[in-house]
C-alpha cells in the first residue's frame, strides 16, 4: 500500500515538471515568434555582422570680440572617407563608374586620390579623407547608396568660416595637418584633420580644437550603420576665445587704411588689451578658408607686390621717428641731464664744428621740454641725447649709451613684448659694440657719429606694436601691461569662463617727468605739429613723426592717447611712404580715437574722414577690402 502511494506521488511530481517545461517552452517559442515576425528591431539586430568605430569631431571653439560679437562660425561640411583594406577586398567588383558619377568626380581623380605608398601618413586600416567638401545633396544620395561601395564612408564635420571681411591677420587661417604636425601631436591628429596655421587660430590651437570622442556602430552585412552601441565617449567642444578686439573699430580702421601700406595698433592702456591691430593691405579672411579655391587665392596673395600676407603690425621693422623724442626727454629728465625749463634756439638744426650735421624745420624759439616736444625740434633732442650719453665724459659714451638703453628695455624695446600671437619679432636697439663695428677704423665709438638715434632714426628697428606700447606706458605715467589679444575663454561643454592673468611692468622714471612729457604731447595737438588731430570735447595727446626713407618717400607716423586723464586708448598709425606725419597718419589716428570714444565722427570732421577714405597711396583705386581671386 505504501509502495503504491509513493508511486502515485512520483507520477504527480513528474506531471508537474512536464507541465512546467511545456509552459516555459511555449513562452520561449512565443517570444521567438514575436521577435521573428513582429519585432523589426530584432530583425535588424539579426542582420548585424560586425561593428565599427566612428570618431566624433568636436566643434571648434568660436572667437568673439570684446563686445561678444561673433568673429568666426563653424559651418557643416560633408566628406567621403576611404578605408583601403575594406575597399581592397571588393576592388575586383567595385563599380568605379557609378561611384564617380554619383560623386561627380573623374576616374582620374579616383585613381590619383588612392595613396601609392602606405606608411606613416596613410595606413590601409585607418580611414582617410578621399573627397572633402561634398555638397549636401550629393552627400545624401551617397548615404543612400553607401552599401554599393565597400570601403567608403561618409561623415559630417564642421569647417571654419569668418563672419566679417576684417581682422584677417588677427584671426589667421586653417590648414590640413602635415606629417610633422601628426608626429608631434601625440595622437591628437590623423591624416585629414585640420589645425590653425596662423594668427589666433594657431596661437590657441590647443584650446580651440577641443577633444575628439568616439562611438561604436553596429553594421549590417552590407556595412551599413544600423544603430549605436551603448558605450560612447562624447567629444568635448573647443574653448571659445573672448578676444580684446573691438570689431567696429577694427572695421573702421581697415576702411581708412584701404589703398595704403602700413600698420595701426590701438591699445587700452589700463589693461594692455589690443583694441585693433591692422596690417595694410589686408584681405578677406574667408579667401583662405578650406576649399577648392583656396590654393589659387593663396598664390594670388603671395605674388602681390604689396605683400598682404605680411603682418606689418608685429613683423614689420620700422624706425620710430620723432615719437622716440618723448623717451629721450623722459630719460634725460630722470638722469638729471635735462631740466623741464631748458630753453634752446633751433638755428635750423644741430650744428657742430661750424657745420650743420642734422637739419630741422622752421619753428619758434624753444622755452622748455613741452615746447620742444610740441615743435619736434631736432636740435633740442640731439643736444639732450648727446648730453645724456656723454654725461660720464665723451670718452665714456659706451657707458652712457648702456645706461640709456637700459631705460629703453624697461619700455619693452629691443625684446619681444610677449603678445599672445605667433611671429613677434624683438626689433633692434644698437649698443656701442655694434655702433663701433660700423666705424672699426676708429679707436673708440663717439656718440655724435650716430646722432640720428636721438630723433628715432638710424639703426633703431621697432615693431608697430612696440611703438604703440611705449605710448601706452606714457599714457599710464610709468607702467605698461603685456599686450594681448585674448582676455579669457569659455571652456568645456559647460562653457565655464576663465580669465587670463596679465603681467604689469613698471618703469623706473618718476611720474612728474611723465606729466611733463604728457603736457608736451597735448601741446603738440593744440599748438604744434598735430593740430589736425584735434577732436571736439576730447583731450587727445599726440606726437607726429616723419621717418626718412632713403629708398623713396618718407614714412608718416603718429602716436596718440586719449583722454589726457584716465586714457582709454593709445594708438599708433604708421603709413609707409606717407610723408609728413600730420598729413595721413595723424588724421587716421584721431578719427579712430574719436570713433572709439564717441561712437561716431562729428559733422564738422566728416570732410577729414572722407579725405582719408579717398586717399589712394597705392594707385590701385580700391574702395574696400578686396576680394582675392
Rosetta blueprint (number, residue, H / E / L):
1 X L
2 X H
3 X H
4 X H
5 X H
6 X H
7 X H
8 X H
9 X H
10 X H
11 X H
12 X H
13 X H
14 X H
15 X H
16 X H
17 X H
18 X H
19 X H
20 X H
21 X H
22 X H
23 X H
24 X H
25 X H
26 X H
27 X H
28 X H
29 X H
30 X H
31 X H
32 X H
33 X H
34 X H
35 X H
36 X H
37 X H
38 X L
39 X L
40 X H
41 X H
42 X H
43 X H
44 X H
45 X H
46 X H
47 X H
48 X E
49 X E
50 X E
51 X E
52 X E
53 X E
54 X E
55 X E
56 X E
57 X L
58 X L
59 X L
60 X L
61 X L
62 X L
63 X E
64 X E
65 X L
66 X L
67 X L
68 X L
69 X L
70 X E
71 X L
72 X E
73 X E
74 X E
75 X E
76 X E
77 X E
78 X E
79 X E
80 X E
81 X E
82 X E
83 X L
84 X H
85 X H
86 X H
87 X H
88 X H
89 X L
90 X L
91 X H
92 X H
93 X H
94 X L
95 X L
96 X H
97 X H
98 X H
99 X H
100 X H
101 X H
102 X H
103 X H
104 X L
105 X L
106 X L
107 X H
108 X H
109 X H
110 X H
111 X H
112 X H
113 X L
114 X L
115 X L
116 X L
117 X L
118 X L
119 X L
120 X L
121 X L
122 X L
123 X L
124 X L
125 X L
126 X L
127 X L
128 X E
129 X E
130 X E
131 X E
132 X E
133 X E
134 X E
135 X L
136 X H
137 X H
138 X H
139 X H
140 X H
141 X H
142 X H
143 X H
144 X H
145 X L
146 X H
147 X H
148 X H
149 X L
150 X L
151 X L
152 X E
153 X E
154 X E
155 X E
156 X E
157 X E
158 X E
159 X E
160 X E
161 X E
162 X E
163 X L
164 X L
165 X L
166 X L
167 X L
168 X H
169 X H
170 X H
171 X H
172 X L
173 X L
174 X E
175 X E
176 X E
177 X L
178 X L
179 X H
180 X H
181 X H
182 X H
183 X H
184 X H
185 X L
186 X L
187 X L
188 X L
189 X L
190 X L
191 X L
192 X L
193 X L
194 X E
195 X E
196 X E
197 X L
198 X L
199 X H
200 X H
201 X H
202 X H
203 X H
204 X L
205 X H
206 X H
207 X H
208 X H
209 X L
210 X L
211 X E
212 X L
213 X E
214 X E
215 X E
216 X E
217 X E
218 X E
219 X E
220 X E
221 X L
222 X L
223 X L
224 X L
225 X E
226 X E
227 X E
228 X E
229 X E
230 X E
231 X E
232 X E
233 X E
234 X L
235 X L
236 X E
237 X L
238 X L
239 X L
240 X E
241 X E
242 X E
243 X E
244 X L
245 X L
246 X L
247 X H
248 X H
249 X H
250 X H
251 X H
252 X H
253 X H
254 X H
255 X H
256 X H
257 X L
258 X L
259 X L
260 X L
261 X L
262 X E
263 X E
264 X E
265 X E
266 X E
267 X E
268 X E
269 X L
270 X L
271 X L
272 X L
273 X E
274 X E
275 X E
276 X E
277 X E
278 X E
279 X E
280 X E
281 X L
282 X L
283 X L
284 X L
285 X H
286 X H
287 X H
288 X H
289 X L
290 X L
291 X L
292 X L
293 X L
294 X H
295 X H
296 X H
297 X H
298 X H
299 X H
300 X H
301 X H
302 X H
303 X H
304 X L
305 X L
306 X L
307 X L
308 X L
309 X L
310 X L
311 X L
312 X L
313 X L
314 X L
315 X L
316 X L
317 X L
318 X E
319 X L
320 X L
321 X H
322 X H
323 X H
324 X H
325 X H
326 X H
327 X H
328 X H
329 X H
330 X H
331 X H
332 X H
333 X H
334 X H
335 X H
336 X L
337 X L
338 X L
339 X L
340 X L
341 X L
342 X L
343 X L
344 X E
345 X L
346 X L
347 X L
348 X L
349 X E
350 X E
351 X E
352 X E
353 X L
354 X L
355 X E
356 X E
357 X E
358 X E
359 X E
360 X L
361 X L
362 X L
363 X L
364 X L
365 X L
366 X E
367 X L
368 X L
369 X H
370 X H
371 X H
372 X H
373 X H
374 X H
375 X H
376 X L
377 X L
378 X H
379 X H
380 X H
381 X H
382 X H
383 X H
384 X H
385 X H
386 X H
387 X H
388 X H
389 X H
390 X L
391 X L
392 X L
393 X L
394 X H
395 X H
396 X H
397 X H
398 X H
399 X H
400 X H
401 X H
402 X H
403 X H
404 X H
405 X H
406 X H
407 X H
408 X H
409 X H
410 X H
411 X L
412 X L
413 X L
414 X L
415 X L
416 X L
417 X L
418 X L
419 X L
420 X L
421 X L
422 X L
423 X L
424 X L
425 X L
426 X L
427 X L
428 X E
429 X L
430 X L
431 X L
432 X H
433 X H
434 X H
435 X H
436 X H
437 X H
438 X L
439 X L
440 X L
441 X L
442 X L
443 X L
444 X L
445 X L
446 X L
447 X H
448 X H
449 X H
450 X H
451 X H
452 X H
453 X H
454 X H
455 X H
456 X L
457 X L
458 X L
459 X L
460 X L
461 X E
462 X E
463 X L
464 X H
465 X H
466 X H
467 X H
468 X H
469 X H
470 X H
471 X H
472 X H
473 X H
474 X H
475 X H
476 X L
477 X L
478 X L
479 X E
480 X E
481 X E
482 X L
483 X L
484 X E
485 X L
486 X E
487 X E
488 X E
489 X E
490 X E
491 X E
492 X L
493 X L
494 X L
495 X L
496 X E
497 X E
498 X E
499 X E
500 X L
501 X L
502 X L
503 X L
504 X E
505 X E
506 X E
507 X L
508 X L
509 X L
510 X L
511 X H
512 X H
513 X H
514 X H
515 X H
516 X H
517 X H
518 X H
519 X H
520 X H
521 X H
522 X H
523 X H
524 X H
525 X H
526 X H
527 X L
528 X L
529 X L
530 X L
531 X H
532 X H
533 X H
534 X L
535 X E
536 X L
537 X L
538 X E
539 X L
540 X E
541 X E
542 X E
543 X E
544 X E
545 X E
546 X E
547 X E
548 X L
549 X L
550 X L
551 X L
552 X L
553 X L
554 X L
555 X E
556 X E
557 X E
558 X E
559 X E
560 X E
561 X E
562 X E
563 X L
564 X L
565 X L
566 X L
567 X L
568 X L
569 X E
570 X E
571 X E
572 X E
573 X E
574 X E
575 X E
576 X L
577 X L
578 X L
579 X L
580 X L
581 X L
582 X L
583 X L
584 X L
585 X H
586 X H
587 X H
588 X H
589 X H
590 X H
591 X H
592 X H
593 X H
594 X H
595 X H
596 X H
597 X H
598 X H
599 X L
600 X L
601 X L
602 X L
603 X H
604 X H
605 X H
606 X H
607 X H
608 X H
609 X H
610 X H
611 X H
612 X H
613 X H
614 X H
615 X L
616 X L
617 X L
618 X L
619 X L
620 X L
621 X L
622 X L
623 X L
624 X L
625 X L
626 X L
627 X L
628 X L
629 X L
